[in-house]
Amino acid sequence: MKIKREDVRNIAIIAHVDHGKTTLVDELLKQSGVFRANQEVQERVMDSNDIERERGITILSKNTAIHYKNTKINIIDTPGHADFGGEVERVLKMVNGVILVVDAFEGPMPQTKFVLKKALELNLPVICCINKIDRPEARPAEVIDEVLELFIDLDASEDQLDCPFVYASAKSGIAILDLTETPKNMKPLFDTILDYIPAPEGDPDAATQVLISTIDYNEYVGRIGVGKVDNGTLRVNQDVVIVNHHDPDYQKKVRISKLYEFEGLEKKEVQAATVGSIVAISGIADIRIGDTLCSPDHPEPIPFQKISEPTIAMDFMVNDSPLAGQEGKYVTSRHLRERLYRELNTDVSLRVEDTEDMDCFKVSGRGELHLSVLIENMRREGYEFAVSKAEVLYKHDENGRLLEPMEQVVIDVPEEYVGAVIEKLGQRKGEMTGMSSPTGGYARLEFRIPSRGLIGYRGEFLTDTRGNGIMNTIFDGYEEFKGEIAYRKSGSLIAYESGETVTYGLFNAQERGQLFVGPGVKVYSGMIIGENAKTDDIELNVCKTKHLTNTRASGSDDALRLSPPRILSLEEALDYVDTDELLEVTPVNLRLRKKILDPTQRMRAAIRAKQQAEDLAKNRK
């Protein structure tokens, strides 16, 4: 017989990036008494990973639990970035309702639509939290109308449209149900969760069923499966069978060795868990997302949606430059392969494939940010390797037509830069689908554009808008190939010989374009040391010193003025790199280089590539 666990609520917090999900969870934790009165708590306590803290984004979904009025509320904080959408899709299977957080100034954004659509498809009740109401330019009343329009666009049912609205400032730790009220604390939001989110249902006497929705990984215990007990009771030392909805023939008998429930930011070991509990299970080596743990006498898998396919791929390869092996701790193909396959333990949206070359692996992900976070993590762990330019993954339909991934792009930009943005995205096959002016001085532009049209655009966008533009993208299905796109308009400045850069050589080189290196930097033949102002590549000798005569002293080098070099961040370097180039990644440096270092061979390869491109164009016609 099915029962309701009235002492439990399971919710996910979903929103567009930077609308305040993690800060909201912080306040719910603080005001529920998870921390001691004198305990020092850092901001965004749920963002535990270094990169999450530095970039101010959530990458992995996190579980926590609080107690309020004798009810345990399990909360899952999810990522807001489109590249980590795979994380959001699957955790929604663990919860009975969601809190949709929307910025009181920005209103609904592309990812708001994506996460809300997923929640409505699963018929989850939604509490809408209008956050940042204390922003000077906040417009909560208008944002509510925009949210309701979004619900209607997504064909929400009558019940879903009748969702409660809570106004909050997560940073100040307040929530109210009516804008005329005087805010005090988060109590109105806690009460709305208890009143509106249904208690989990299930049959505690039925055969056990636990769907694994997230995988955590720990160096000491290996993989940890996290999921909700849908039916029955799960106990330590219980024998269970693993089955999978998408793999009907798969069955494996295992024993539950350790079982945990979440309490605040900790995992607490328990002996048993029943219907509605969110649990973590360790000790099962090859547990996967989408697996169902069942009683051996009743192996019934729970349906689970397939994770969205990757749209972008890069080659990760062993570094073979003249400076290889000098800065990294892990440099061999065995190290690289082991690390990439280990990433699959926790990242379900990633694909890793071996290639014909033993030293090269094809890694596919959901976007440039997805792959750049992996590269940055590996770099910090001491890995040294090289990566190629990101390429999109094409498909063919049943008629043999070539299809490519498309993106929906929303750009908020000061009105004086609108022309530059429209022109650039037009060149990259972007189609403008909407334009509005939500607030004074700013315009909102909407585009549909091939995913490859955005590769390398972010850096250009920030330059064109003087850093004032905000760009958000989300995957929007596949469409017929839109034609060739000219990526980079500029060529590269390439080092002619190996050595160390000197001021005299750099002074002559800087007339040709923007330099990426300063004096005293190790370079090698074929390494990219700057961006040419024109379209072709130029080789320069930046290690050249001045010839000394009895009338000229070397000391006059000090009088030469160098412009400061442009030091590329990882994202900028990934944006800049072209199809015939590689990015060399080490724990200490990022170096751009040509794939073929020898200038003569490079010239021959360029002539061959040009001929092939002409032949391909003729065949297409």
N, C-alpha and C positions, 0 to 999 in steps of 0.2 A: 504494500500500500504506500502510495506517495505521501510524503509529509513535507511541510515547509520548515526550514531552519530559521525561525524568527530571530535567533540570536546572532545571525551572520548576514552581512551584505557584501557583495563582490562588485567593485566598480573599476572602470578604467577612466583615466583622465586623458582626453584627446583634444588636439588643437593644432593650428598652424604653428610653424616654428616661431619662437620668441613671443608667444602670446601669454606666457606666464604659468605654464603647467607645473614645472618643477618648483617654482617659488610657492605656488598654491599648496603643493604637497608638503613643503617645508612648514607652512603655517598650520596645516591640519595636524602635522606631527607635534609641533610645539604646543598647540592649544589643547591637544588631547592628553598632554602630560607624559609623552614618551621620554622627554629629556628632563633631567634634574633641574631644579630652579637655578642652580649656579653653574650648570654645564655650558661650556663654550661650544657653540654650534656654528660651523661655517655655512655660508650662504649656499643654496642649491645643494643640500647635503646628499640628495639622491644621485647627482652627477659625480660618480666616484672615480671615473676614468680621467686621467690628466688632460687628454685632448678635449673631453666634454667640458671640463672646467675652463680651459683656455679659450675655447671657441664659444662657450656659452650655449652649446646645443646638447640635446640628449641623443645618444646614438643607440643605446641598448635599453629595452624596456626593463623597468625595475619593479620588484614587488615589495610592499611594506604592509603593515597592519596596525590599526589603532583601535582603542576601545572607547565607546561613547554610549552612555545610558545602558549599560549591560549588553551592548551589542558590539561584536567584533566587525570592524569594517576593513576588508582586504582592499588595498588600493594598488593599482598598477599605473605607473607613470610611463607614458609612451613617447617615442620620438615624434617631432613635428616635421622633420625634413623628409621630402618626397623620396630621397635616396634610401631612407630606412623604413619605407612603407611596409615592407615585409614583416617588420617587427609588430606593426599595429594590427595588420590583418589577422594574425593568428592569436594575439592575446585576447581579442574580443570574444573568442570561444570560451574563455574562462569566467566571463563576468555576466551579471544579470542587468547591467545598466551602465550608462556612461555620463560623465560630466564633460560637456562640450565647452571649452574655454574660448572666448572670442574677445579680441582687443577692442576696448570701447572707442578707440580712434580709428584703427585700420579696418575694422569690420571683418566679414568673412573673406578669406583668401583661398587660393587654389587648394591648399592642403586641408583647409577646413572642410571644403566640399568633398574631398577624397575620403577623409576619415568619417565624416558624417554619413556619407553614402554607404560605407561598409557597416556602420552601426545600424542604419535603417534596414539594410538588407537582412540583418540578423534579428530584426524586430526588437531591438533593444530600446528600452525607454531612455529618453535623453533629458538631463537637467542642463539648461543653458546658463552658463556663468559668464556674464559680461564683466570682464576684468579690466583693471587699470582705470577705474572711474574717476580717480583723482588726477589723471593727466590733464593739463591745462586745456588741451584741445579735444577732450573726450566728448562724444556725441552719442550717449547710450540709447536715447529714444530712437534715433535713426538706425542705429546698428541692429536694434531689435527687429525693425521692419525688414532690414536686409537679411537677417537670419531666417525670419519667417518666409521670405521670398525664396530663400535657398531650400527650405523644407519643402515648399510647394514644387519647386523645380525638380526635386528628387522624389516626387510622388509619395510624400509621407502620408500615413494614414491619419484619420481624424484624431485618434488617441495620441499619436506622435506629435501632431500639430499643437495639441493642448498641453505642451510641456511647460514646466515651471521655469521662470527666469529669476536668477539671483544676481544681484549687482555686488561686485567685490573689488577690493584692492588687496591683492595677495601680498604685496610688499608691506602694506600697513597692517595686514592681519585683520581686515574687517569684511563683513558681508551683510547685505540688507536685502529685504524682499521688495521694498518700495523706496523710490528715490527721495521721498520726503522724510524718511526715518532718520534718526541720529544713529550712526554706526557705532557698535561697541566691540564686537569680536566676530568670530567665525560661526557662532552658534546657529544662525539662520541656515547656513549651508549644511551643517551637520544634521539639523532637524529635517531639511528637505530630502537629504539622502535617505534617512530612516522612513520618511513618509512616502516617498515616491519610487524608490528603487525596490523592486520585489525581492523577497527573501528567496534563496536558492531552494529548488524542489528536487526530490528524488526519493527512491525507496531504499531505506537502510537495510532492509532484509533481503533485497534482491542480490543477484550475482554482482560482484565488484566490476566497476567500469571507471577507469581514470584516463582521460585524454591528455596526452603530453603536448602542451602548447608552446613551451619555451625550453631552451637548453641553456644551462649555466655550465661553466667549466672551471675546475679548480685543479691546480697542479698536483695536489695531494690525493684527492679522491676521484679525479677524472670528471666524467660527464655527470651532470645533475639534472634530472628531468623535473620540470615544474608543470603542474596541471591541477585540474579541479576534479574532486571525487563526484562523479555524476550519480552513481548508484552504489549501494552496498557499503562495506567498510573495508578500509585498507589497514593491514596490521604488519608490524615488524615480524620477520621470519615466515610470512605468508607466501605460498607458492602461487605465482600468477603466470599467465601466458601473454606474450606481446603479439598483437595483431595490428594490421594497418589497412585502412579503408581503400587506399590506392594500390595496395599490393596484396590481393586476396590470398595468394599462396603462402605468404610469409607467416610463420608461427614459431615462437621461441619460448621455451619454458625458463623462467628465472625465479629467484627468491628475493623478497624485499629485505635488504640488510639494514638500511637506515632510513628513517622517515622524519621529516621536519615540517613544522608550520612556521609562518612568519609572525614575528612579534616586534613591532617598531622596525628598526633597521637590522635586526638580528634574525637568524634562523634558530628555532628552538626544537630540540629533539623531542619527538613524541612516540608513543608506542602504538597508537591507532588514530585514524582519522575517518570521519564519516561524511555523509552527503553534504555538499556545499563547501567543504573545506578546501582551501588552496594549499597544496603540499609540494614539498621538494623531496625527490627520491634519489639517493646516491647508491653506487655499487653495481649499476647495470652498465657495462662497458659500452655497448653499441646502441643505446637508446636514442631514438630519433624523434624529431618533431612530427606530429601526426600519428605517432604510435598510440594504441589504446592498451592499457593493462587490464586484463580480464581474469575472472575466475576460470580455472582450467576446464571446468565442466560446462561453461557457457561462453565460448570465445566470440563475442559480438563487437566488431569495431565501431567506433563512433565516426560518422562522416566528418571530413575535414577538407576545407578548400585547398586547392593546390596553390603554392606560393607563386606569385607573379614571376615571369621569366626575366632574366637580365636583358638589358638593352645595349650595353656598351662593353667592349673588351679591350684588354691591353696585354702585351707580352711582357712577362717578367723573366729576365735572363741573368745568367752569371755575368758579372762585370769583367770585361776583357780589355779594359783600357790600360795604357802604360802605367797608370798609378794604381792599378787594381791590387787589392789585398793589403794596402798600407793603413787603412783607417777602420776597417770593419773587423768584427770578431767572428762572424759567420759568413763565409764567402763562397762555399762550394755549392754545386747543384744539389747535393744531398741535403745540406742545411736548408736551402731555399725550398726544395720540394716538401720536406718535412714540415716546415713552418706554414706553407700555404695550405697543405692538407689539414693541418691542425686548426686553421681558421674556420674550416668547414664544420668543426664541432659546434660552434656557436652561431655562425652566420649562415642562415638558410638561403639568403638571396644571392649568395656567391657561388660561382662555378669555377672549378680549377681543372684544366685538362693538360695531359702530357702532349707534347708535339713530337715531330720526327727528330728534332734536335734535342738531345739529352739535356742540354743546358738551358732550355727555354720552355716556359709554361704559359699557356693561355689562361688568363684570369678574367672572368666576366662578372659584371655587377650591375647595379641599378642606376648608376650615374657617376660622374667624375668625382663628386664628393665622397661617395661610397668607397671608391678605390683609393682616393687620396688619404683617407683616414687609415686604411690598411697599410699603405706605404709609410705613413708617418709612424704608426705603431711599430712596424718592423724596423724602421730606421732607429727608433729609440731603444729597441732591444739589441742593437749591435749588428744588424744585418747590412751587408753591402751587396748591391745588385744594380741592374739597369732596367729601365722600362721604356716601352715604345709609346708612340702617340696613341691616344684612345681612339678606337674605331667603333662605329655603331654595328649592331648585329642585324643583318637583313634577313628577310623571309621571302618565300615564294608562295603565291596562292595557287589554287587548283588549276588556274589557266596559265600558270608559268610566269605571271607578272612579278616583277621585283617589288617587294614592299619594304618600307623603312619605318622605324619608330618615330612618332610625332610627340611634341611637347606642347602643353598649354603654358603660356608665359604671361605673368601679370607684372607690370612694371609701374612703380610709383616714382615720379621724377619731377623736379622743378620745371615749370613750363618752358623756361628758356632752352632746355636741353631736349625737348620733345622731337624737334626736327632731326637732330643727330641720331637719336635712337631709332626713329622710323626709317631713316635712310640706311643705317647699318643692318638692321634686321631684314629690310627689304632685299639687300644684296645677298643675304643668307637664306633666301627663299621663305622668309616669314610673311604670313598673311595677317593683316590687322583685323581683329574681329570686334573691337570695341574701344571707345575712348570716353572718359568722363573726368570731371573735376570735383572730387569729393570734398576737398577743402581748399582754402585760398592759396594760390600760388603753386599748388601741386596738381599734376595730371596723372590719371591712371590709364595706362595703355594695356590692351589685351591682344595677344598674338597666338596664332598656331604656327609652329615652325618645326622642320625636321630636327631630330635630336642632334644630328651632326652639325647643323647650323649653329648650335650653341657651343660646340667644342671650341675652346679658345676665345670665347666672346666675353667672359666675365671681366677679365683684366681690362679689355678695351672699353667695356661698359663703364667701369669705375673711372677710367681716364676721361671718357666723353662727358660724364656727369659730374666731374670734379669730386667724386666720392659721395655725392648727395643722392644717388639713385638706389632704389631697393628693387631687386629682381627675384621673383619666385617662379619656380617651374614645377610642372607635374606631368608625368607620362600620360599620353592621351591616345593610345591605340596605334595601329599600323595603317599606313596609306601607301598608295603607289609612289614609287621613286620620283622625286621632284626635279631631278636634273643635277648637273655638276655645280659645286659651290667652290669659288676661289677662296681659300682660307686666308693665308697670310700675304699681305701686300709687300712686306719687306723681306730682304735677304738676310743672311747671317755674316758676321765678321768672324773669320776662322783663323786660329793660330797656325802659323806656317811651320814652326819648329818647336821642339820640346825645350823647356828651361824655366826660368823664373822671370816674371814680367818686370820691366824697368820703366821708370818715368818717361825716359826719352822715347822709347818705342810706343808707349801708350799715348803720349802727347801727339805723335803723328797719326796714330790710329783714331783718335777721338774726332778728328775732322770728318771721318767717314760715317759716323753714326753714334749711337748710344752704347757705351761700354758696360759690360756686366762684371768686370774684374778691376781691381786696383793694383798698385805696384806690390811686388814681393809675393805674387801668387804663382804656384806651380801650374804650368800649362803643358800641353803636348800637341803635336801636329794633329789637326782634325778636330780639336776642341773649339767650341763656340765661345768667343770672348765678348761678343756684342751683337747689336742689331744694326744692319746696314740701312741707311735712309732710303736706298734704292732697292729694286726687286731682286738683284742678283747677289750671289755669295762672293765675298772677297777674302783672299788669304792675306794676312798681315803678319809681319814679324814684330811681335811686341816684346821680344827678349833682346832687341837690338840696342847696343850701347853706342854712344857718340865716339867717333874716332878722335883720338887725342893728337894735337900738334903743339908746337911750342908757343902758339898764340892763343890756343883755346884750352881751358882747364875743365876737368870733369865736374868741378864744383858748381859751374854755372847751370847744371841740371836742376839745382834747387830752385832756380828762378822760373822753371816751367810750371805753368798752372794747369792742373788736371781738373776736369769736372768730376763731381762725385759719381762713382759707378752706380748703376741701378742693380741692387742686390735682389734677386728674384726669390720669392717665397716658393714653397712646394707647389701651391695652386698655380701661381704665375708661370712657373717653369713647365708644368704639365700643359697649361694653356698655350705656351709659346712653342713647344717642341713640334716639329713638322714630321711628315711621313718618312723622310730619309734621315731622321735624327733620333737620338736616344737621350734619355735623362739618366745620368749616373747618380745613384743615390747611395750615400754613405752616412754613418752616424755624425760625421763632421761637416761634410760638404754636399752641395748639389751642383753637378757640372753638366752642362749641355754639350753634346758632341755629335759629330756626324756618324752614321752607322758604319760607313766605310771611311777609315782614317786616312788611307793613302790617296793623295790628290789625283794621281793618274787613273787609278782604278775608279775613283769617285766620278771623274769626268766621263769615263766609258759607260758607267752604270747610268748616269744622267741621260746620255744620248740614247741608250737602249730603252730607258723608261719613257722618254719623249716619243720614240718610235711606236712603242706599244700603246701609248695613250692615243696616238693618231689612228692606229689600226682599230682600236676599240671604238673610237668615235665613228669611223667609217662603217663598222659592222652594225652599230646601233641605228644608223640612218638606213 
